[in-house]
Amino acid sequence: MNALFVIAPYKYEGLWVFDDPAVGLSKEPFIAGIDTMIDKVVADIPRAERGFRAIFSARPFPGSQFKLEWRREDSGGNWYYSDQFEIEGWLCPALSRYFPSAPQEIYVKVEPKK
């Protein structure tokens, strides 16, 4: 199992979504607060709506910029809290495509697509 995962979210029909054919996902949306977090983390990335790179892991890694802390399970997904932005966001059941169970913490780094 990978320790680091990479996705490239982009805007589609006004929503942040991502594709990951390796795990069978296409235009998987971020909603319920995670979309708001994304708006904040990409504010300094030019043309982020066309796509940016997000690297994430259940463990801290060099260069990670953001941390999400698990709060509770709900509707098949999981709520995470960002201390940096003081908001919660819901990650849908697609999280299970990357982790066997919801991690207590998720570390994230965002950067422009190259």
N, CA, C and O atoms as a Tinker XYZ file with bonds, in Angstrom:
   456  protein
     1  N      0.834000   -1.187000    0.000000    73     2
     2  CA     0.000000    0.000000    0.000000    64     1     3
     3  C      0.883000    1.258000    0.000000    63     2     4     5
     4  O      1.888000    1.318000    0.709000    81     3
     5  N      0.508000    2.231000   -0.781000    73     3     6
     6  CA     1.257000    3.485000   -0.853000    64     5     7
     7  C      1.159000    4.244000    0.462000    63     6     8     9
     8  O      0.150000    4.167000    1.164000    81     7
     9  N      2.216000    4.974000    0.785000    73     7    10
    10  CA     2.188000    5.862000    1.937000    64     9    11
    11  C      1.760000    7.264000    1.511000    63    10    12    13
    12  O      1.169000    8.006000    2.296000    81    11
    13  N      2.067000    7.627000    0.246000    73    11    14
    14  CA     1.677000    8.917000   -0.309000    64    13    15
    15  C      0.774000    8.685000   -1.509000    63    14    16    17
    16  O      0.995000    7.775000   -2.309000    81    15
    17  N     -0.241000    9.520000   -1.619000    73    15    18
    18  CA    -1.155000    9.451000   -2.751000    64    17    19
    19  C     -1.169000   10.801000   -3.439000    63    18    20    21
    20  O     -0.934000   11.832000   -2.808000    81    19
    21  N     -1.446000   10.796000   -4.743000    73    19    22
    22  CA    -1.486000   12.037000   -5.516000    64    21    23
    23  C     -2.762000   12.067000   -6.339000    63    22    24    25
    24  O     -3.092000   11.106000   -7.035000    81    23
    25  N     -3.472000   13.181000   -6.252000    73    23    26
    26  CA    -4.642000   13.419000   -7.104000    64    25    27
    27  C     -4.491000   14.820000   -7.693000    63    26    28    29
    28  O     -3.677000   15.614000   -7.222000    81    27
    29  N     -5.274000   15.115000   -8.718000    73    27    30
    30  CA    -5.218000   16.424000   -9.364000    64    29    31
    31  C     -6.627000   17.014000   -9.463000    63    30    32    33
    32  O     -7.257000   16.945000  -10.518000    81    31
    33  N     -7.120000   17.594000   -8.363000    73    31    34
    34  CA    -8.457000   18.205000   -8.390000    64    33    35
    35  C     -8.545000   19.361000   -9.381000    63    34    36    37
    36  O     -7.554000   20.022000   -9.688000    81    35
    37  N     -9.761000   19.583000   -9.868000    73    35    38
    38  CA   -10.053000   20.664000  -10.796000    64    37    39
    39  C    -11.535000   21.009000  -10.652000    63    38    40    41
    40  O    -12.298000   20.270000  -10.028000    81    39
    41  N    -11.931000   22.137000  -11.236000    73    39    42
    42  CA   -13.335000   22.555000  -11.167000    64    41    43
    43  C    -14.107000   21.979000  -12.353000    63    42    44    45
    44  O    -13.651000   22.031000  -13.496000    81    43
    45  N    -15.282000   21.430000  -12.058000    73    43    46
    46  CA   -16.182000   20.903000  -13.085000    64    45    47
    47  C    -17.605000   21.228000  -12.643000    63    46    48    49
    48  O    -18.024000   20.855000  -11.547000    81    47
    49  N    -18.343000   21.928000  -13.506000    73    47    50
    50  CA   -19.716000   22.313000  -13.184000    64    49    51
    51  C    -19.785000   23.063000  -11.847000    63    50    52    53
    52  O    -20.755000   22.934000  -11.100000    81    51
    53  N    -18.736000   23.849000  -11.560000    73    51    54
    54  CA   -18.708000   24.659000  -10.348000    64    53    55
    55  C    -18.272000   23.923000   -9.089000    63    54    56    57
    56  O    -18.240000   24.516000   -8.011000    81    55
    57  N    -17.937000   22.651000   -9.206000    73    55    58
    58  CA   -17.505000   21.851000   -8.053000    64    57    59
    59  C    -16.046000   21.441000   -8.193000    63    58    60    61
    60  O    -15.549000   21.254000   -9.303000    81    59
    61  N    -15.367000   21.302000   -7.066000    73    59    62
    62  CA   -14.042000   20.687000   -7.074000    64    61    63
    63  C    -14.240000   19.186000   -7.205000    63    62    64    65
    64  O    -14.984000   18.585000   -6.429000    81    63
    65  N    -13.581000   18.581000   -8.178000    73    63    66
    66  CA   -13.677000   17.141000   -8.425000    64    65    67
    67  C    -12.276000   16.609000   -8.733000    63    66    68    69
    68  O    -11.333000   17.375000   -8.929000    81    67
    69  N    -12.165000   15.279000   -8.769000    73    67    70
    70  CA   -10.911000   14.676000   -9.217000    64    69    71
    71  C    -11.198000   13.345000   -9.885000    63    70    72    73
    72  O    -12.225000   12.711000   -9.641000    81    71
    73  N    -10.273000   12.941000  -10.726000    73    71    74
    74  CA   -10.325000   11.641000  -11.400000    64    73    75
    75  C     -9.160000   10.800000  -10.886000    63    74    76    77
    76  O     -8.058000   11.308000  -10.679000    81    75
    77  N     -9.411000    9.537000  -10.686000    73    75    78
    78  CA    -8.318000    8.617000  -10.360000    64    77    79
    79  C     -8.680000    7.252000  -10.926000    63    78    80    81
    80  O     -9.221000    6.403000  -10.217000    81    79
    81  N     -8.380000    7.040000  -12.209000    73    79    82
    82  CA    -8.723000    5.773000  -12.851000    64    81    83
    83  C     -8.127000    4.557000  -12.139000    63    82    84    85
    84  O     -8.689000    3.465000  -12.219000    81    83
    85  N     -7.006000    4.728000  -11.447000    73    83    86
    86  CA    -6.370000    3.609000  -10.748000    64    85    87
    87  C     -7.263000    3.023000   -9.659000    63    86    88    89
    88  O     -7.143000    1.847000   -9.316000    81    87
    89  N     -8.162000    3.850000   -9.115000    73    87    90
    90  CA    -9.078000    3.353000   -8.082000    64    89    91
    91  C    -10.545000    3.441000   -8.515000    63    90    92    93
    92  O    -11.455000    3.282000   -7.702000    81    91
    93  N    -10.756000    3.700000   -9.822000    73    91    94
    94  CA   -12.105000    3.687000  -10.377000    64    93    95
    95  C    -12.944000    4.925000  -10.103000    63    94    96    97
    96  O    -14.168000    4.828000  -10.009000    81    95
    97  N    -12.315000    6.081000   -9.974000    73    95    98
    98  CA   -13.068000    7.313000   -9.700000    64    97    99
    99  C    -12.976000    8.283000  -10.874000    63    98   100   101
   100  O    -11.917000    8.465000  -11.474000    81    99
   101  N    -14.113000    8.900000  -11.184000    73    99   102
   102  CA   -14.177000    9.901000  -12.234000    64   101   103
   103  C    -15.091000   11.037000  -11.784000    63   102   104   105
   104  O    -16.237000   10.814000  -11.394000    81   103
   105  N    -14.570000   12.244000  -11.845000    73   103   106
   106  CA   -15.301000   13.439000  -11.422000    64   105   107
   107  C    -15.903000   13.266000  -10.022000    63   106   108   109
   108  O    -17.051000   13.634000   -9.773000    81   107
   109  N    -15.112000   12.707000   -9.130000    73   107   110
   110  CA   -15.535000   12.515000   -7.730000    64   109   111
   111  C    -15.531000   13.878000   -7.047000    63   110   112   113
   112  O    -14.481000   14.516000   -6.971000    81   111
   113  N    -16.682000   14.344000   -6.544000    73   111   114
   114  CA   -16.746000   15.704000   -5.999000    64   113   115
   115  C    -16.302000   15.814000   -4.540000    63   114   116   117
   116  O    -16.429000   14.877000   -3.752000    81   115
   117  N    -15.785000   16.980000   -4.220000    73   115   118
   118  CA   -15.526000   17.386000   -2.843000    64   117   119
   119  C    -16.669000   18.316000   -2.445000    63   118   120   121
   120  O    -16.941000   19.296000   -3.138000    81   119
   121  N    -17.334000   18.016000   -1.339000    73   119   122
   122  CA   -18.477000   18.815000   -0.898000    64   121   123
   123  C    -18.409000   19.025000    0.616000    63   122   124   125
   124  O    -17.448000   18.614000    1.267000    81   123
   125  N    -19.414000   19.654000    1.151000    73   123   126
   126  CA   -19.655000   19.757000    2.598000    64   125   127
   127  C    -18.442000   20.239000    3.391000    63   126   128   129
   128  O    -18.030000   19.602000    4.361000    81   127
   129  N    -17.884000   21.355000    2.974000    73   127   130
   130  CA   -16.788000   21.958000    3.719000    64   129   131
   131  C    -15.412000   21.685000    3.145000    63   130   132   133
   132  O    -14.533000   22.543000    3.222000    81   131
   133  N    -15.205000   20.498000    2.565000    73   131   134
   134  CA   -13.907000   20.215000    1.954000    64   133   135
   135  C    -13.699000   21.152000    0.763000    63   134   136   137
   136  O    -12.579000   21.595000    0.507000    81   135
   137  N    -14.778000   21.452000    0.038000    73   135   138
   138  CA   -14.685000   22.389000   -1.082000    64   137   139
   139  C    -14.229000   23.775000   -0.610000    63   138   140   141
   140  O    -13.441000   24.439000   -1.284000    81   139
   141  N    -14.723000   24.197000    0.536000    73   139   142
   142  CA   -14.321000   25.487000    1.099000    64   141   143
   143  C    -12.851000   25.465000    1.498000    63   142   144   145
   144  O    -12.128000   26.437000    1.277000    81   143
   145  N    -12.409000   24.348000    2.089000    73   143   146
   146  CA   -10.992000   24.220000    2.437000    64   145   147
   147  C    -10.125000   24.311000    1.188000    63   146   148   149
   148  O     -9.089000   24.975000    1.191000    81   147
   149  N    -10.553000   23.639000    0.121000    73   147   150
   150  CA    -9.780000   23.679000   -1.125000    64   149   151
   151  C     -9.680000   25.106000   -1.643000    63   150   152   153
   152  O     -8.606000   25.545000   -2.056000    81   151
   153  N    -10.799000   25.834000   -1.623000    73   151   154
   154  CA   -10.753000   27.240000   -2.056000    64   153   155
   155  C     -9.664000   28.005000   -1.316000    63   154   156   157
   156  O     -8.951000   28.813000   -1.912000    81   155
   157  N     -9.537000   27.751000   -0.025000    73   155   158
   158  CA    -8.548000   28.470000    0.787000    64   157   159
   159  C     -7.117000   28.019000    0.481000    63   158   160   161
   160  O     -6.217000   28.854000    0.384000    81   159
   161  N     -6.897000   26.719000    0.331000    73   159   162
   162  CA    -5.523000   26.232000    0.152000    64   161   163
   163  C     -4.966000   26.530000   -1.232000    63   162   164   165
   164  O     -3.748000   26.560000   -1.406000    81   163
   165  N     -5.829000   26.752000   -2.218000    73   163   166
   166  CA    -5.335000   27.019000   -3.573000    64   165   167
   167  C     -5.392000   28.500000   -3.939000    63   166   168   169
   168  O     -5.156000   28.864000   -5.091000    81   167
   169  N     -5.698000   29.341000   -2.982000    73   167   170
   170  CA    -5.862000   30.772000   -3.263000    64   169   171
   171  C     -4.643000   31.375000   -3.961000    63   170   172   173
   172  O     -4.785000   32.314000   -4.745000    81   171
   173  N     -3.451000   30.849000   -3.686000    73   171   174
   174  CA    -2.237000   31.397000   -4.293000    64   173   175
   175  C     -1.725000   30.577000   -5.476000    63   174   176   177
   176  O     -0.631000   30.836000   -5.977000    81   175
   177  N     -2.490000   29.608000   -5.919000    73   175   178
   178  CA    -2.078000   28.792000   -7.068000    64   177   179
   179  C     -2.776000   29.333000   -8.319000    63   178   180   181
   180  O     -3.999000   29.243000   -8.427000    81   179
   181  N     -2.022000   29.889000   -9.257000    73   179   182
   182  CA    -2.642000   30.424000  -10.479000    64   181   183
   183  C     -3.426000   29.345000  -11.233000    63   182   184   185
   184  O     -2.955000   28.220000  -11.401000    81   183
   185  N     -4.603000   29.704000  -11.673000    73   183   186
   186  CA    -5.470000   28.836000  -12.480000    64   185   187
   187  C     -5.708000   27.470000  -11.831000    63   186   188   189
   188  O     -5.794000   26.456000  -12.524000    81   187
   189  N     -5.812000   27.448000  -10.513000    73   187   190
   190  CA    -6.029000   26.189000   -9.787000    64   189   191
   191  C     -7.286000   25.482000  -10.268000    63   190   192   193
   192  O     -7.360000   24.254000  -10.237000    81   191
   193  N     -8.279000   26.250000  -10.715000    73   191   194
   194  CA    -9.520000   25.641000  -11.193000    64   193   195
   195  C     -9.294000   24.713000  -12.387000    63   194   196   197
   196  O    -10.119000   23.841000  -12.660000    81   195
   197  N     -8.185000   24.899000  -13.093000    73   195   198
   198  CA    -7.841000   24.021000  -14.220000    64   197   199
   199  C     -7.120000   22.761000  -13.755000    63   198   200   201
   200  O     -6.887000   21.837000  -14.534000    81   199
   201  N     -6.775000   22.743000  -12.481000    73   199   202
   202  CA    -6.117000   21.574000  -11.908000    64   201   203
   203  C     -4.889000   21.939000  -11.100000    63   202   204   205
   204  O     -4.110000   22.812000  -11.481000    81   203
   205  N     -4.734000   21.270000   -9.999000    73   203   206
   206  CA    -3.555000   21.404000   -9.161000    64   205   207
   207  C     -3.247000   20.022000   -8.599000    63   206   208   209
   208  O     -4.070000   19.110000   -8.674000    81   207
   209  N     -2.075000   19.883000   -8.047000    73   207   210
   210  CA    -1.684000   18.589000   -7.504000    64   209   211
   211  C     -1.859000   18.603000   -5.986000    63   210   212   213
   212  O     -1.445000   19.544000   -5.309000    81   211
   213  N     -2.478000   17.547000   -5.465000    73   211   214
   214  CA    -2.629000   17.361000   -4.015000    64   213   215
   215  C     -1.986000   16.035000   -3.638000    63   214   216   217
   216  O     -2.370000   14.977000   -4.137000    81   215
   217  N     -1.015000   16.108000   -2.762000    73   215   218
   218  CA    -0.338000   14.926000   -2.248000    64   217   219
   219  C     -0.846000   14.738000   -0.827000    63   218   220   221
   220  O     -0.878000   15.695000   -0.053000    81   219
   221  N     -1.244000   13.516000   -0.469000    73   219   222
   222  CA    -1.793000   13.303000    0.872000    64   221   223
   223  C     -1.368000   11.966000    1.441000    63   222   224   225
   224  O     -1.040000   11.024000    0.719000    81   223
   225  N     -1.387000   11.919000    2.770000    73   223   226
   226  CA    -0.941000   10.736000    3.498000    64   225   227
   227  C     -1.560000   10.724000    4.893000    63   226   228   229
   228  O     -1.983000   11.759000    5.407000    81   227
   229  N     -1.604000    9.549000    5.491000    73   227   230
   230  CA    -2.052000    9.436000    6.878000    64   229   231
   231  C     -0.916000    9.744000    7.854000    63   230   232   233
   232  O     -1.124000    9.772000    9.067000    81   231
   233  N      0.277000    9.972000    7.322000    73   231   234
   234  CA     1.451000   10.280000    8.150000    64   233   235
   235  C      2.056000   11.608000    7.708000    63   234   236   237
   236  O      1.976000   11.971000    6.535000    81   235
   237  N      2.659000   12.330000    8.645000    73   235   238
   238  CA     3.347000   13.562000    8.251000    64   237   239
   239  C      4.445000   13.243000    7.236000    63   238   240   241
   240  O      5.073000   12.187000    7.307000    81   239
   241  N      4.672000   14.148000    6.303000    73   239   242
   242  CA     5.749000   13.975000    5.328000    64   241   243
   243  C      6.380000   15.332000    5.038000    63   242   244   245
   244  O      5.735000   16.364000    5.223000    81   243
   245  N      7.625000   15.343000    4.587000    73   243   246
   246  CA     8.307000   16.613000    4.312000    64   245   247
   247  C      7.523000   17.449000    3.303000    63   246   248   249
   248  O      7.155000   16.965000    2.233000    81   247
   249  N      7.278000   18.691000    3.653000    73   247   250
   250  CA     6.563000   19.590000    2.762000    64   249   251
   251  C      5.061000   19.633000    2.965000    63   250   252   253
   252  O      4.387000   20.472000    2.367000    81   251
   253  N      4.518000   18.751000    3.791000    73   251   254
   254  CA     3.062000   18.809000    4.001000    64   253   255
   255  C      2.723000   20.151000    4.637000    63   254   256   257
   256  O      3.445000   20.661000    5.494000    81   255
   257  N      1.591000   20.707000    4.185000    73   255   258
   258  CA     1.217000   22.060000    4.594000    64   257   259
   259  C     -0.019000   22.099000    5.486000    63   258   260   261
   260  O     -0.198000   23.036000    6.265000    81   259
   261  N     -0.861000   21.093000    5.373000    73   259   262
   262  CA    -2.146000   21.111000    6.060000    64   261   263
   263  C     -2.409000   19.776000    6.739000    63   262   264   265
   264  O     -1.961000   18.727000    6.276000    81   263
   265  N     -3.143000   19.835000    7.846000    73   263   266
   266  CA    -3.505000   18.618000    8.553000    64   265   267
   267  C     -5.000000   18.615000    8.808000    63   266   268   269
   268  O     -5.568000   19.614000    9.250000    81   267
   269  N     -5.630000   17.489000    8.528000    73   267   270
   270  CA    -7.046000   17.281000    8.839000    64   269   271
   271  C     -7.120000   16.262000    9.967000    63   270   272   273
   272  O     -6.438000   15.238000    9.928000    81   271
   273  N     -7.941000   16.539000   10.963000    73   271   274
   274  CA    -8.095000   15.651000   12.108000    64   273   275
   275  C     -9.482000   15.009000   12.079000    63   274   276   277
   276  O    -10.492000   15.701000   11.948000    81   275
   277  N     -9.522000   13.684000   12.204000    73   275   278
   278  CA   -10.783000   12.943000   12.181000    64   277   279
   279  C    -11.668000   13.358000   13.349000    63   278   280   281
   280  O    -11.195000   13.529000   14.472000    81   279
   281  N    -12.956000   13.516000   13.069000    73   279   282
   282  CA   -13.920000   13.872000   14.110000    64   281   283
   283  C    -14.963000   12.773000   14.336000    63   282   284   285
   284  O    -15.205000   12.355000   15.468000    81   283
   285  N    -15.589000   12.303000   13.213000    73   283   286
   286  CA   -16.665000   11.324000   13.379000    64   285   287
   287  C    -17.061000   10.753000   12.026000    63   286   288   289
   288  O    -16.787000   11.339000   10.979000    81   287
   289  N    -17.705000    9.607000   12.071000    73   287   290
   290  CA   -18.254000    8.979000   10.870000    64   289   291
   291  C    -19.683000    9.480000   10.684000    63   290   292   293
   292  O    -20.391000    9.745000   11.656000    81   291
   293  N    -20.097000    9.607000    9.425000    73   291   294
   294  CA   -21.459000   10.069000    9.147000    64   293   295
   295  C    -21.798000    9.768000    7.687000    63   294   296   297
   296  O    -21.015000   10.072000    6.787000    81   295
   297  N    -22.942000    9.184000    7.462000    73   295   298
   298  CA   -23.463000    8.944000    6.113000    64   297   299
   299  C    -22.472000    8.192000    5.221000    63   298   300   301
   300  O    -22.366000    8.476000    4.029000    81   299
   301  N    -21.757000    7.242000    5.797000    73   299   302
   302  CA   -20.806000    6.449000    5.036000    64   301   303
   303  C    -19.461000    7.103000    4.831000    63   302   304   305
   304  O    -18.523000    6.460000    4.359000    81   303
   305  N    -19.352000    8.376000    5.178000    73   303   306
   306  CA   -18.098000    9.106000    5.052000    64   305   307
   307  C    -17.584000    9.518000    6.416000    63   306   308   309
   308  O    -18.013000    8.989000    7.442000    81   307
   309  N    -16.666000   10.460000    6.417000    73   307   310
   310  CA   -16.050000   10.895000    7.663000    64   309   311
   311  C    -15.841000   12.405000    7.679000    63   310   312   313
   312  O    -15.466000   13.011000    6.676000    81   311
   313  N    -16.093000   12.992000    8.842000    73   311   314
   314  CA   -15.873000   14.414000    9.047000    64   313   315
   315  C    -14.466000   14.641000    9.584000    63   314   316   317
   316  O    -14.009000   13.950000   10.495000    81   315
   317  N    -13.792000   15.625000    8.998000    73   315   318
   318  CA   -12.455000   16.013000    9.420000    64   317   319
   319  C    -12.456000   17.502000    9.742000    63   318   320   321
   320  O    -13.210000   18.279000    9.157000    81   319
   321  N    -11.600000   17.883000   10.680000    73   319   322
   322  CA   -11.486000   19.269000   11.112000    64   321   323
   323  C    -10.124000   19.836000   10.724000    63   322   324   325
   324  O     -9.096000   19.177000   10.880000    81   323
   325  N    -10.134000   21.056000   10.221000    73   323   326
   326  CA    -8.900000   21.779000    9.925000    64   325   327
   327  C     -8.718000   22.858000   10.979000    63   326   328   329
   328  O     -9.490000   23.815000   11.039000    81   327
   329  N     -7.706000   22.701000   11.800000    73   327   330
   330  CA    -7.390000   23.698000   12.818000    64   329   331
   331  C     -6.956000   25.011000   12.165000    63   330   332   333
   332  O     -7.253000   26.091000   12.675000    81   331
   333  N     -6.249000   24.912000   11.030000    73   331   334
   334  CA    -5.767000   26.107000   10.343000    64   333   335
   335  C     -6.909000   26.986000    9.848000    63   334   336   337
   336  O     -6.809000   28.213000    9.874000    81   335
   337  N     -7.994000   26.359000    9.397000    73   335   338
   338  CA    -9.119000   27.122000    8.845000    64   337   339
   339  C    -10.325000   27.148000    9.772000    63   338   340   341
   340  O    -11.306000   27.843000    9.505000    81   339
   341  N    -10.252000   26.389000   10.860000    73   339   342
   342  CA   -11.316000   26.324000   11.856000    64   341   343
   343  C    -12.660000   25.944000   11.246000    63   342   344   345
   344  O    -13.696000   26.533000   11.557000    81   343
   345  N    -12.612000   24.932000   10.359000    73   343   346
   346  CA   -13.845000   24.408000    9.770000    64   345   347
   347  C    -13.755000   22.888000    9.636000    63   346   348   349
   348  O    -12.671000   22.305000    9.618000    81   347
   349  N    -14.919000   22.278000    9.544000    73   347   350
   350  CA   -15.011000   20.842000    9.302000    64   349   351
   351  C    -15.366000   20.600000    7.846000    63   350   352   353
   352  O    -15.957000   21.452000    7.182000    81   351
   353  N    -14.999000   19.440000    7.370000    73   351   354
   354  CA   -15.362000   19.031000    6.022000    64   353   355
   355  C    -15.588000   17.527000    5.990000    63   354   356   357
   356  O    -14.981000   16.778000    6.755000    81   355
   357  N    -16.459000   17.102000    5.104000    73   355   358
   358  CA   -16.832000   15.692000    4.995000    64   357   359
   359  C    -16.134000   15.055000    3.808000    63   358   360   361
   360  O    -16.207000   15.563000    2.689000    81   359
   361  N    -15.460000   13.947000    4.053000    73   359   362
   362  CA   -14.854000   13.158000    2.982000    64   361   363
   363  C    -15.733000   11.932000    2.768000    63   362   364   365
   364  O    -16.024000   11.190000    3.706000    81   363
   365  N    -16.145000   11.733000    1.534000    73   363   366
   366  CA   -17.102000   10.681000    1.196000    64   365   367
   367  C    -16.473000    9.292000    1.280000    63   366   368   369
   368  O    -15.275000    9.165000    1.533000    81   367
   369  N    -17.280000    8.249000    1.069000    73   367   370
   370  CA   -16.773000    6.878000    1.147000    64   369   371
   371  C    -15.630000    6.563000    0.177000    63   370   372   373
   372  O    -14.974000    5.533000    0.327000    81   371
   373  N    -15.380000    7.415000   -0.801000    73   371   374
   374  CA   -14.247000    7.196000   -1.711000    64   373   375
   375  C    -12.923000    7.185000   -0.953000    63   374   376   377
   376  O    -11.923000    6.685000   -1.469000    81   375
   377  N    -12.901000    7.726000    0.259000    73   375   378
   378  CA   -11.700000    7.699000    1.086000    64   377   379
   379  C    -11.204000    6.258000    1.277000    63   378   380   381
   380  O    -10.004000    6.015000    1.409000    81   379
   381  N    -12.139000    5.321000    1.289000    73   379   382
   382  CA   -11.771000    3.907000    1.488000    64   381   383
   383  C    -10.996000    3.335000    0.300000    63   382   384   385
   384  O    -10.429000    2.247000    0.408000    81   383
   385  N    -10.961000    4.043000   -0.826000    73   383   386
   386  CA   -10.150000    3.600000   -1.965000    64   385   387
   387  C     -8.663000    3.820000   -1.692000    63   386   388   389
   388  O     -7.805000    3.248000   -2.364000    81   387
   389  N     -8.372000    4.656000   -0.697000    73   387   390
   390  CA    -6.993000    4.988000   -0.367000    64   389   391
   391  C     -6.535000    4.432000    0.987000    63   390   392   393
   392  O     -5.359000    4.115000    1.169000    81   391
   393  N     -7.456000    4.319000    1.914000    73   391   394
   394  CA    -7.122000    3.853000    3.255000    64   393   395
   395  C     -8.096000    2.752000    3.675000    63   394   396   397
   396  O     -9.293000    2.864000    3.410000    81   395
   397  N     -7.607000    1.687000    4.328000    73   395   398
   398  CA    -8.502000    0.604000    4.750000    64   397   399
   399  C     -9.526000    1.062000    5.789000    63   398   400   401
   400  O    -10.625000    0.513000    5.858000    81   399
   401  N     -9.176000    2.054000    6.586000    73   399   402
   402  CA   -10.117000    2.684000    7.519000    64   401   403
   403  C     -9.754000    4.164000    7.586000    63   402   404   405
   404  O     -8.631000    4.553000    7.263000    81   403
   405  N    -10.704000    4.972000    8.004000    73   403   406
   406  CA   -10.473000    6.419000    8.044000    64   405   407
   407  C     -9.304000    6.741000    8.979000    63   406   408   409
   408  O     -9.351000    6.407000   10.163000    81   407
   409  N     -8.264000    7.384000    8.461000    73   407   410
   410  CA    -7.124000    7.718000    9.322000    64   409   411
   411  C     -7.490000    8.807000   10.333000    63   410   412   413
   412  O     -8.373000    9.629000   10.085000    81   411
   413  N     -6.811000    8.800000   11.452000    73   411   414
   414  CA    -7.027000    9.822000   12.480000    64   413   415
   415  C     -6.581000   11.204000   12.003000    63   414   416   417
   416  O     -7.141000   12.223000   12.407000    81   415
   417  N     -5.575000   11.221000   11.147000    73   415   418
   418  CA    -5.082000   12.473000   10.594000    64   417   419
   419  C     -4.755000   12.266000    9.118000    63   418   420   421
   420  O     -4.333000   11.186000    8.705000    81   419
   421  N     -4.959000   13.314000    8.339000    73   419   422
   422  CA    -4.561000   13.305000    6.928000    64   421   423
   423  C     -3.713000   14.557000    6.706000    63   422   424   425
   424  O     -4.130000   15.672000    7.019000    81   423
   425  N     -2.527000   14.350000    6.167000    73   423   426
   426  CA    -1.599000   15.438000    5.877000    64   425   427
   427  C     -1.624000   15.695000    4.377000    63   426   428   429
   428  O     -1.666000   14.764000    3.572000    81   427
   429  N     -1.597000   16.984000    4.014000    73   427   430
   430  CA    -1.779000   17.360000    2.609000    64   429   431
   431  C     -0.761000   18.420000    2.200000    63   430   432   433
   432  O     -0.404000   19.310000    2.972000    81   431
   433  N     -0.312000   18.286000    0.954000    73   431   434
   434  CA     0.496000   19.326000    0.319000    64   433   435
   435  C     -0.168000   19.644000   -1.010000    63   434   436   437
   436  O     -0.525000   18.731000   -1.754000    81   435
   437  N     -0.340000   20.920000   -1.320000    73   435   438
   438  CA    -0.892000   21.316000   -2.610000    64   437   439
   439  C      0.153000   22.114000   -3.379000    63   438   440   441
   440  O      0.945000   22.852000   -2.793000    81   439
   441  N      0.143000   21.956000   -4.688000    73   439   442
   442  CA     1.086000   22.674000   -5.535000    64   441   443
   443  C      0.533000   22.747000   -6.954000    63   442   444   445
   444  O     -0.349000   21.973000   -7.327000    81   443
   445  N      1.053000   23.677000   -7.735000    73   443   446
   446  CA     0.599000   23.769000   -9.129000    64   445   447
   447  C      0.927000   22.478000   -9.879000    63   446   448   449
   448  O      1.908000   21.798000   -9.579000    81   447
   449  N      0.078000   22.158000  -10.865000    73   447   450
   450  CA     0.409000   21.046000  -11.763000    64   449   451
   451  C      1.558000   21.490000  -12.642000    63   450   452   453
   452  O      1.640000   22.651000  -13.045000    81   451
   453  N      2.426000   20.571000  -12.928000    73   451   454
   454  CA     3.566000   20.913000  -13.765000    64   453   455
   455  C      3.331000   20.480000  -15.184000    63   454   456
   456  O      4.189000   20.685000  -16.043000    81   455
